[in-house]
Amino acid sequence: MMEFELSFRNKIVRMFFIWVIPVWLLTIILIFTLPNHYQWIPSFLPIVTVIIFYLWAKFYSKTEKS
């Protein structure tokens, strides 16, 4: 099993902090500012972002191995 380096030298960690964390913050802000009947919309933002990030991380790790 490979060791995972949790530092900003790791590109996967950098991309997580660049994309996923701001989307979570945006989601929290939108949930509190949108009217009640629109609060379901921001719940899809982090789901889509995490799925895209996971797919990118898998693709990136496969290209790094070869």
Steps between C-alpha positions, in 0.01 A plus 500: 500500500637840403547767762290816454679830559265755656683819406465773242779341295246232411293614200189311613498683835549836326214435260277395790563829679462701179170345384317305769540724806382821323198317356404382848528857629293628207238235573474607863463864398236418240299286740475789745429768239257330261128477570370172639363365175844538333714349774509159329705645212827562694494145635599371157810721474722306743374164372592582141830657605608201709408256222697699242794533742499127574496412130781746430707365791461141375595602147795706627633221721479250212692732267766559767559126543566442132 
